[in-house]
Amino acid sequence: MSRRINLLLDAAAEKRGDTVLFPEIKAELAARGVGMSRARWFYLKDGTGPLVKNKKVLTAICGMFDVDPSYLLDLDSAELPESIQARLEFVKALRAARVQAFAARTLGDVSPETLNAITEFLRPDIAAAGDGATGSVPSSTADGLPKEP
């Protein structure tokens, strides 16, 4: 559940160009008739509290991010909503482009052999990032704080 909520947050942050903060979450859920404390939201995102099964809460969260409620209600399904998958693929492409641009600026006068060695070293990480959503999301929480490992 927490991974799915964090994917929603990350896709929303990419779409709007800024992190979605808890006060916005609280206000949006309140407008949908759902109360949310900071602690409960933290437990939902962190996955450290009891699994939330309240259909109204989960449906409101999905509505807030414009995804089908089954995304949080059916945890047995491994399928990502198309909108989330497209955003995550876009983020991966942007990151790859940023790395390439940085490498080109930084490693401009490096030999082809060295570049090949660096590429081979990075290849497992690039492949892992391409294996679906895991490992491909920004590493900040909805409050803008870094996630703990």
C-alpha atoms as a printed R data frame, in Angstrom:
    type eleno elety resid chain resno       x      y       z
1   ATOM     1    CA   MET     A     1   0.000  0.000   0.000
2   ATOM     2    CA   SER     A     2   2.728  2.478   0.939
3   ATOM     3    CA   ARG     A     3   4.587  1.865  -2.328
4   ATOM     4    CA   ARG     A     4   1.424  2.585  -4.285
5   ATOM     5    CA   ILE     A     5   0.693  5.765  -2.357
6   ATOM     6    CA   ASN     A     6   4.258  6.943  -2.861
7   ATOM     7    CA   LEU     A     7   3.961  6.250  -6.585
8   ATOM     8    CA   LEU     A     8   0.850  8.436  -6.662
9   ATOM     9    CA   LEU     A     9   2.706 11.200  -4.833
10  ATOM    10    CA   ASP     A    10   5.727 10.939  -7.095
11  ATOM    11    CA   ALA     A    11   3.649 10.986 -10.280
12  ATOM    12    CA   ALA     A    12   1.713 14.007  -9.006
13  ATOM    13    CA   ALA     A    13   4.951 15.794  -8.091
14  ATOM    14    CA   GLU     A    14   6.370 15.156 -11.543
15  ATOM    15    CA   LYS     A    15   3.163 16.369 -13.200
16  ATOM    16    CA   ARG     A    16   3.004 19.633 -11.299
17  ATOM    17    CA   GLY     A    17   6.733 20.150 -10.862
18  ATOM    18    CA   ASP     A    18   6.576 20.343  -7.074
19  ATOM    19    CA   THR     A    19   6.095 18.061  -4.092
20  ATOM    20    CA   VAL     A    20   2.566 17.470  -2.809
21  ATOM    21    CA   LEU     A    21   2.578 18.527   0.846
22  ATOM    22    CA   PHE     A    22   0.503 17.152   3.692
23  ATOM    23    CA   PRO     A    23  -1.648 20.306   4.167
24  ATOM    24    CA   GLU     A    24  -2.802 19.905   0.545
25  ATOM    25    CA   ILE     A    25  -3.517 16.223   1.115
26  ATOM    26    CA   LYS     A    26  -5.485 16.981   4.261
27  ATOM    27    CA   ALA     A    27  -7.527 19.743   2.601
28  ATOM    28    CA   GLU     A    28  -8.280 17.684  -0.499
29  ATOM    29    CA   LEU     A    29  -9.348 14.654   1.534
30  ATOM    30    CA   ALA     A    30 -11.470 16.853   3.801
31  ATOM    31    CA   ALA     A    31 -13.244 18.184   0.709
32  ATOM    32    CA   ARG     A    32 -14.029 14.550  -0.099
33  ATOM    33    CA   GLY     A    33 -15.402 13.943   3.393
34  ATOM    34    CA   VAL     A    34 -12.363 12.130   4.782
35  ATOM    35    CA   GLY     A    35 -10.350 13.278   7.784
36  ATOM    36    CA   MET     A    36  -6.618 12.628   7.807
37  ATOM    37    CA   SER     A    37  -4.126 13.289  10.588
38  ATOM    38    CA   ARG     A    38  -0.462 13.863   9.837
39  ATOM    39    CA   ALA     A    39   0.424 10.692  11.779
40  ATOM    40    CA   ARG     A    40  -2.064  8.546   9.855
41  ATOM    41    CA   TRP     A    41  -0.813  9.919   6.551
42  ATOM    42    CA   PHE     A    42   2.761  9.179   7.594
43  ATOM    43    CA   TYR     A    43   1.821  5.598   8.483
44  ATOM    44    CA   LEU     A    44   0.047  5.174   5.154
45  ATOM    45    CA   LYS     A    45   3.061  6.433   3.204
46  ATOM    46    CA   ASP     A    46   5.646  4.713   5.349
47  ATOM    47    CA   GLY     A    47   3.809  1.403   5.625
48  ATOM    48    CA   THR     A    48   4.532  1.189   9.352
49  ATOM    49    CA   GLY     A    49   0.968  1.322  10.632
50  ATOM    50    CA   PRO     A    50  -1.865 -1.134  10.247
51  ATOM    51    CA   LEU     A    51  -3.043 -1.693   6.688
52  ATOM    52    CA   VAL     A    52  -5.835  0.744   5.913
53  ATOM    53    CA   LYS     A    53  -8.827 -1.093   4.529
54  ATOM    54    CA   ASN     A    54 -11.370  1.712   4.816
55  ATOM    55    CA   LYS     A    55 -12.887  1.884   1.344
56  ATOM    56    CA   LYS     A    56 -13.951  5.528   1.740
57  ATOM    57    CA   VAL     A    57 -10.411  6.648   2.664
58  ATOM    58    CA   LEU     A    58  -8.747  4.676  -0.126
59  ATOM    59    CA   THR     A    59 -11.313  5.772  -2.698
60  ATOM    60    CA   ALA     A    60 -10.826  9.430  -1.675
61  ATOM    61    CA   ILE     A    61  -7.049  9.114  -2.021
62  ATOM    62    CA   CYS     A    62  -7.433  7.605  -5.489
63  ATOM    63    CA   GLY     A    63  -9.931 10.294  -6.448
64  ATOM    64    CA   MET     A    64  -7.511 12.967  -5.333
65  ATOM    65    CA   PHE     A    65  -4.891 11.583  -7.735
66  ATOM    66    CA   ASP     A    66  -7.395 10.790 -10.489
67  ATOM    67    CA   VAL     A    67  -6.827  7.020 -10.582
68  ATOM    68    CA   ASP     A    68  -9.295  4.170 -10.389
69  ATOM    69    CA   PRO     A    69 -10.037  3.177  -6.760
70  ATOM    70    CA   SER     A    70  -9.052 -0.413  -7.533
71  ATOM    71    CA   TYR     A    71  -5.431  0.786  -7.499
72  ATOM    72    CA   LEU     A    72  -5.516  0.946  -3.681
73  ATOM    73    CA   LEU     A    73  -8.453 -1.370  -3.056
74  ATOM    74    CA   ASP     A    74  -7.055 -4.343  -5.005
75  ATOM    75    CA   LEU     A    75  -3.532 -4.849  -3.688
76  ATOM    76    CA   ASP     A    76  -3.289 -8.230  -5.383
77  ATOM    77    CA   SER     A    77  -3.160 -6.567  -8.796
78  ATOM    78    CA   ALA     A    78   0.344 -5.679  -9.952
79  ATOM    79    CA   GLU     A    79  -0.946 -3.407 -12.711
80  ATOM    80    CA   LEU     A    80  -0.222  0.300 -12.506
81  ATOM    81    CA   PRO     A    81  -2.792  2.783 -13.775
82  ATOM    82    CA   GLU     A    82  -1.826  3.983 -17.242
83  ATOM    83    CA   SER     A    83  -1.462  7.587 -16.077
84  ATOM    84    CA   ILE     A    84   0.971  6.586 -13.305
85  ATOM    85    CA   GLN     A    85   2.966  4.250 -15.562
86  ATOM    86    CA   ALA     A    86   3.294  6.943 -18.239
87  ATOM    87    CA   ARG     A    87   4.491  9.520 -15.681
88  ATOM    88    CA   LEU     A    88   7.047  7.118 -14.221
89  ATOM    89    CA   GLU     A    89   8.394  6.230 -17.661
90  ATOM    90    CA   PHE     A    90   8.687  9.949 -18.389
91  ATOM    91    CA   VAL     A    91  10.587 10.509 -15.129
92  ATOM    92    CA   LYS     A    92  12.988  7.674 -15.976
93  ATOM    93    CA   ALA     A    93  13.604  9.148 -19.424
94  ATOM    94    CA   LEU     A    94  14.233 12.599 -17.949
95  ATOM    95    CA   ARG     A    95  16.675 11.184 -15.419
96  ATOM    96    CA   ALA     A    96  18.548  9.273 -18.101
97  ATOM    97    CA   ALA     A    97  18.760 12.434 -20.213
98  ATOM    98    CA   ARG     A    98  20.044 14.439 -17.228
99  ATOM    99    CA   VAL     A    99  22.689 11.814 -16.497
100 ATOM   100    CA   GLN     A   100  23.763 11.782 -20.134
101 ATOM   101    CA   ALA     A   101  23.959 15.578 -20.259
102 ATOM   102    CA   PHE     A   102  25.927 15.677 -17.012
103 ATOM   103    CA   ALA     A   103  28.280 12.970 -18.210
104 ATOM   104    CA   ALA     A   104  28.828 14.714 -21.516
105 ATOM   105    CA   ARG     A   105  29.725 17.970 -19.748
106 ATOM   106    CA   THR     A   106  31.808 16.340 -17.037
107 ATOM   107    CA   LEU     A   107  33.504 13.575 -18.985
108 ATOM   108    CA   GLY     A   108  34.056 15.406 -22.261
109 ATOM   109    CA   ASP     A   109  37.746 14.501 -22.628
110 ATOM   110    CA   VAL     A   110  37.550 10.942 -21.288
111 ATOM   111    CA   SER     A   111  38.702  8.084 -23.494
112 ATOM   112    CA   PRO     A   112  36.136  5.793 -25.146
113 ATOM   113    CA   GLU     A   113  37.488  2.891 -23.077
114 ATOM   114    CA   THR     A   114  36.787  4.751 -19.841
115 ATOM   115    CA   LEU     A   115  33.281  5.697 -21.024
116 ATOM   116    CA   ASN     A   116  32.600  2.048 -21.895
117 ATOM   117    CA   ALA     A   117  33.793  0.956 -18.456
118 ATOM   118    CA   ILE     A   118  31.514  3.517 -16.767
119 ATOM   119    CA   THR     A   119  28.583  2.412 -18.935
120 ATOM   120    CA   GLU     A   120  29.132 -1.237 -18.014
121 ATOM   121    CA   PHE     A   121  29.279 -0.277 -14.351
122 ATOM   122    CA   LEU     A   122  25.972  1.634 -14.582
123 ATOM   123    CA   ARG     A   123  24.151 -0.904 -16.758
124 ATOM   124    CA   PRO     A   124  22.767 -3.054 -13.853
125 ATOM   125    CA   ASP     A   125  21.309  0.068 -12.201
126 ATOM   126    CA   ILE     A   126  19.770  1.246 -15.461
127 ATOM   127    CA   ALA     A   127  18.233 -2.189 -16.020
128 ATOM   128    CA   ALA     A   128  16.875 -2.272 -12.461
129 ATOM   129    CA   ALA     A   129  15.243  1.129 -12.951
130 ATOM   130    CA   GLY     A   130  13.548 -0.224 -16.052
131 ATOM   131    CA   ASP     A   131  12.006 -3.216 -14.243
132 ATOM   132    CA   GLY     A   132   8.717 -1.489 -13.479
133 ATOM   133    CA   ALA     A   133   8.107  1.151 -10.839
134 ATOM   134    CA   THR     A   134  10.441 -0.019  -8.103
135 ATOM   135    CA   GLY     A   135  13.545  2.059  -7.838
136 ATOM   136    CA   SER     A   136  12.233  4.615 -10.300
137 ATOM   137    CA   VAL     A   137  10.537  7.120  -8.075
138 ATOM   138    CA   PRO     A   138  11.901 10.236  -6.439
139 ATOM   139    CA   SER     A   139  13.207  9.717  -2.954
140 ATOM   140    CA   SER     A   140  11.271 12.337  -1.036
141 ATOM   141    CA   THR     A   141   8.141 12.100   1.004
142 ATOM   142    CA   ALA     A   142   5.006 14.181   0.424
143 ATOM   143    CA   ASP     A   143   6.339 16.619   3.013
144 ATOM   144    CA   GLY     A   144   9.470 17.100   0.946
145 ATOM   145    CA   LEU     A   145  11.679 15.252   3.433
146 ATOM   146    CA   PRO     A   146  14.024 12.512   2.255
147 ATOM   147    CA   LYS     A   147  12.865  8.960   2.806
148 ATOM   148    CA   GLU     A   148  14.923  6.887   5.165
149 ATOM   149    CA   PRO     A   149  16.527  3.815   3.596
